[in-house]
Amino acid sequence: MSVIQGVTVVSTRAEAARAGISFGSALAIAISWSLHHSILWAIVHGFFSWFYVIYYAVTR
């Protein structure tokens, strides 16, 4: 029984991690687009994801 619960917890955590990464990328792309209006910069900032979001928050 505890093994099944352990698998469920790991699966839930993996899903949450994947959702956080995609949300961070989307947020970085939206911030980048609103500032630069450049697809190239939006792609670059989407790659950096949360690092760019934190940088933006600290510098603004």
C-alpha angles and dihedrals in degrees: 000000000000091000091058090048090049091053090049092052092049091048092050092049092049090052091050092050092051091049092049093051094050092045091051091052093048091049092049091049092049092049092046093049092049091053105036107018088215126129091204093055091044090055092047093048091045088056091054090045113168093016090064092043091053091045090052092048093049096046098045 
